[in-house]
Amino acid sequence: MLSYITLGTNNLAKAVAFYTELLQELSATPLIKMDRLVLFGKNKGEPMLGICIPFNKEDATPGNGVMVSLGQSSKTKVDELYAKAISLGATCEGKPRQRIPDAFYGAYVRDLDGNKLCFCHFG
């Protein structure tokens, strides 16, 4: 059902560099590149993550309550992706930990533009 999600940026080159490094951990690469938008994914048939300069040419701002969650195959992968994001300049919004006993392990960061990301593992 999900095709793609976009996150706004005020500096496309810097955001693309951040997400290229971060998403290589998930075997995702830039698949579609346009003047104001880059879509990352494993292939065009699976959900993608887009980084874009807003169409209305207004400043990009993170939405209150908006978050992109990137599911991982293990708690170790959550830890690794969280550490990678922090090393690339993301800010911590919640260190990796078991948040719901036996159900949900997650970590939260904000990217360079303030967009909130979650790395999680159910189980």
Residue frames as qw, qx, qy, qz and C-alpha x, y, z in Angstrom:
[[0.000, 0.884, 0.468, 0.000, 0.00, 0.00, 0.00],
 [0.257, -0.854, 0.111, 0.439, 2.82, 2.44, 0.78],
 [0.721, 0.630, 0.076, 0.277, 4.58, 3.81, -2.31],
 [0.533, 0.271, -0.248, 0.762, 6.85, 6.52, -0.89],
 [0.360, -0.845, -0.296, 0.263, 7.22, 9.07, 1.89],
 [0.459, 0.608, -0.069, 0.644, 8.92, 12.43, 1.47],
 [0.499, -0.667, -0.242, 0.498, 10.82, 14.50, 4.01],
 [0.282, 0.938, 0.060, 0.191, 11.51, 18.15, 3.30],
 [0.702, -0.273, -0.004, 0.658, 14.96, 19.68, 3.31],
 [0.094, 0.969, 0.008, -0.229, 16.44, 23.14, 2.96],
 [0.005, -0.715, 0.646, 0.266, 19.74, 21.77, 1.65],
 [0.938, 0.230, -0.045, -0.254, 19.21, 18.93, -0.82],
 [0.595, 0.535, -0.570, 0.188, 22.90, 18.13, -1.33],
 [0.114, -0.438, 0.717, -0.529, 23.58, 17.85, 2.40],
 [0.759, -0.057, 0.382, -0.523, 20.43, 15.77, 3.01],
 [0.888, 0.357, -0.242, -0.161, 21.21, 13.43, 0.10],
 [0.369, 0.516, -0.703, 0.320, 24.72, 12.88, 1.47],
 [0.405, -0.301, 0.637, -0.583, 23.27, 12.10, 4.94],
 [0.849, 0.104, 0.274, -0.439, 20.66, 9.64, 3.63],
 [0.734, 0.490, -0.466, -0.064, 23.03, 8.01, 1.13],
 [0.174, 0.436, -0.790, 0.395, 25.39, 7.11, 3.99],
 [0.497, -0.150, 0.592, -0.617, 22.63, 6.17, 6.42],
 [0.845, 0.223, 0.147, -0.463, 20.50, 4.08, 4.07],
 [0.518, 0.487, -0.697, -0.089, 23.41, 2.12, 2.61],
 [0.219, -0.245, 0.851, -0.410, 23.12, 0.17, 5.89],
 [0.653, 0.271, 0.543, -0.454, 19.72, -1.01, 4.55],
 [0.441, 0.069, 0.736, 0.510, 20.98, -1.65, 1.00],
 [0.300, 0.844, 0.436, -0.085, 18.96, 1.34, -0.22],
 [0.434, -0.109, 0.281, 0.849, 20.39, 3.71, -2.80],
 [0.285, 0.519, 0.027, -0.805, 19.21, 6.81, -4.68],
 [0.501, 0.292, 0.791, 0.194, 16.89, 5.40, -7.37],
 [0.270, 0.777, 0.443, 0.356, 15.32, 8.54, -8.84],
 [0.368, -0.403, -0.093, 0.833, 17.04, 11.93, -8.93],
 [0.217, 0.800, 0.428, 0.360, 15.29, 15.15, -9.98],
 [0.202, 0.620, -0.125, 0.748, 16.03, 18.84, -9.46],
 [0.334, -0.522, 0.312, -0.720, 14.27, 19.03, -6.09],
 [0.869, -0.236, 0.220, -0.376, 13.69, 15.38, -5.16],
 [0.299, 0.404, -0.864, -0.023, 15.72, 12.21, -4.62],
 [0.882, -0.215, 0.016, -0.419, 13.96, 8.89, -3.95],
 [0.012, -0.484, 0.864, -0.138, 15.87, 6.16, -2.07],
 [0.885, -0.068, 0.210, -0.409, 15.02, 2.48, -2.03],
 [0.577, -0.246, 0.756, 0.187, 16.02, -1.05, -2.91],
 [0.205, 0.191, 0.744, 0.606, 14.05, -1.00, -6.15],
 [0.249, -0.065, -0.138, -0.956, 11.20, 1.00, -7.68],
 [0.565, -0.288, -0.666, -0.393, 8.69, -1.74, -6.84],
 [0.531, -0.419, -0.624, 0.392, 9.11, -1.36, -3.06],
 [0.198, -0.949, -0.242, 0.050, 8.34, 1.60, -0.79],
 [0.575, 0.368, -0.091, 0.725, 10.81, 4.45, -1.13],
 [0.344, -0.745, -0.265, 0.506, 11.94, 7.40, 1.00],
 [0.425, 0.689, 0.215, 0.547, 12.09, 10.74, -0.75],
 [0.381, -0.533, -0.154, 0.740, 14.10, 13.80, 0.27],
 [0.321, 0.634, 0.474, 0.519, 12.84, 16.98, -1.34],
 [0.056, -0.073, -0.106, 0.990, 12.85, 20.73, -1.46],
 [0.308, 0.515, 0.668, -0.441, 9.18, 21.68, -0.85],
 [0.355, 0.501, 0.629, 0.477, 7.16, 22.23, -4.02],
 [0.032, -0.936, -0.344, -0.067, 5.81, 25.56, -2.73],
 [0.518, 0.510, -0.199, 0.658, 9.39, 26.82, -2.31],
 [0.464, -0.794, 0.116, -0.375, 8.71, 27.68, 1.35],
 [0.040, -0.559, 0.778, -0.284, 11.17, 26.60, 4.05],
 [0.705, -0.108, -0.696, -0.091, 11.06, 22.91, 4.88],
 [0.332, -0.464, 0.526, -0.631, 9.96, 22.31, 8.46],
 [0.185, -0.030, -0.980, 0.072, 9.41, 19.02, 10.30],
 [0.534, -0.431, -0.384, -0.618, 5.78, 18.22, 10.99],
 [0.334, -0.346, 0.632, -0.608, 4.65, 17.95, 14.60],
 [0.776, 0.015, 0.508, -0.374, 3.73, 14.30, 15.13],
 [0.806, 0.532, -0.209, -0.152, 5.16, 13.23, 11.77],
 [0.430, -0.575, 0.691, 0.083, 7.75, 10.46, 11.89],
 [0.755, 0.389, -0.473, -0.234, 9.20, 7.90, 9.51],
 [0.710, -0.431, 0.540, -0.135, 9.85, 4.48, 11.04],
 [0.548, 0.522, -0.627, -0.182, 12.38, 2.18, 9.40],
 [0.923, -0.277, 0.160, -0.216, 11.87, -1.43, 10.51],
 [0.141, 0.639, -0.756, 0.020, 14.93, -3.57, 11.20],
 [0.799, 0.035, -0.580, -0.155, 15.51, -7.33, 11.35],
 [0.716, -0.261, -0.523, 0.383, 17.05, -7.24, 14.84],
 [0.388, -0.899, -0.120, 0.162, 17.76, -5.10, 17.88],
 [0.627, -0.323, 0.282, 0.650, 21.41, -5.08, 16.87],
 [0.354, 0.441, 0.467, 0.680, 20.48, -3.48, 13.51],
 [0.180, -0.920, -0.311, -0.159, 18.46, -0.82, 15.37],
 [0.573, -0.704, 0.079, 0.411, 21.53, -0.06, 17.50],
 [0.581, -0.028, 0.413, 0.701, 23.78, 0.10, 14.42],
 [0.208, 0.658, 0.460, 0.558, 21.48, 2.39, 12.44],
 [0.337, -0.919, -0.200, 0.036, 21.00, 4.69, 15.44],
 [0.603, -0.540, 0.211, 0.547, 24.79, 4.93, 15.93],
 [0.484, 0.247, 0.476, 0.692, 25.31, 5.58, 12.20],
 [0.025, 0.844, 0.401, 0.356, 22.71, 8.38, 12.17],
 [0.449, -0.865, -0.038, 0.222, 24.28, 10.04, 15.22],
 [0.625, -0.292, 0.340, 0.639, 27.75, 9.79, 13.61],
 [0.347, 0.436, 0.502, 0.661, 26.35, 11.55, 10.52],
 [0.032, 0.155, -0.090, 0.983, 25.08, 14.49, 12.57],
 [0.482, -0.531, -0.551, -0.426, 21.58, 13.40, 13.62],
 [0.185, -0.411, 0.511, -0.732, 20.42, 14.33, 17.12],
 [0.181, -0.137, -0.955, 0.193, 19.11, 11.87, 19.69],
 [0.513, -0.302, -0.095, -0.798, 15.39, 11.80, 20.41],
 [0.849, -0.300, 0.257, -0.352, 15.53, 8.52, 22.36],
 [0.009, -0.526, 0.845, 0.090, 18.37, 6.03, 22.67],
 [0.628, 0.042, -0.711, -0.314, 17.80, 2.40, 21.62],
 [0.210, -0.160, 0.807, -0.528, 15.91, 0.37, 24.21],
 [0.139, -0.360, -0.912, -0.136, 13.05, -2.04, 24.75],
 [0.211, -0.152, 0.059, -0.964, 10.02, 0.23, 24.87],
 [0.808, -0.142, 0.013, -0.572, 7.22, -2.33, 25.08],
 [0.453, -0.387, 0.798, -0.086, 8.22, -5.60, 26.80],
 [0.499, 0.067, 0.849, 0.161, 8.53, -8.47, 24.30],
 [0.477, 0.707, 0.519, -0.059, 6.94, -6.31, 21.60],
 [0.396, 0.878, 0.085, 0.255, 8.84, -3.20, 20.50],
 [0.634, -0.412, 0.084, 0.649, 12.50, -2.12, 20.56],
 [0.399, 0.821, 0.272, 0.306, 13.17, 1.34, 19.18],
 [0.458, -0.360, 0.000, 0.813, 15.47, 4.33, 18.83],
 [0.253, 0.890, 0.377, 0.031, 14.67, 7.85, 17.68],
 [0.452, -0.237, 0.152, 0.847, 16.70, 10.59, 15.97],
 [0.335, 0.871, 0.186, -0.307, 16.16, 13.85, 14.12],
 [0.743, 0.338, 0.245, 0.523, 17.93, 14.24, 10.79],
 [0.411, -0.042, 0.022, 0.910, 19.85, 17.36, 9.72],
 [0.153, -0.369, -0.307, -0.864, 16.59, 19.20, 8.94],
 [0.336, -0.144, 0.523, -0.770, 14.81, 18.14, 12.14],
 [0.765, -0.017, -0.394, -0.509, 12.70, 15.35, 10.62],
 [0.574, -0.402, 0.626, -0.340, 12.04, 12.57, 13.14],
 [0.650, 0.262, -0.681, -0.212, 13.12, 9.02, 12.31],
 [0.747, -0.384, 0.449, -0.306, 12.52, 5.82, 14.25],
 [0.440, 0.341, -0.824, -0.105, 14.56, 2.64, 13.86],
 [0.670, -0.261, 0.416, -0.556, 12.60, -0.25, 15.30],
 [0.324, 0.120, -0.930, -0.125, 12.28, -4.00, 15.70],
 [0.739, -0.288, 0.010, -0.610, 9.05, -5.70, 16.72],
 [0.886, -0.053, -0.458, 0.046, 9.73, -8.50, 19.14]]
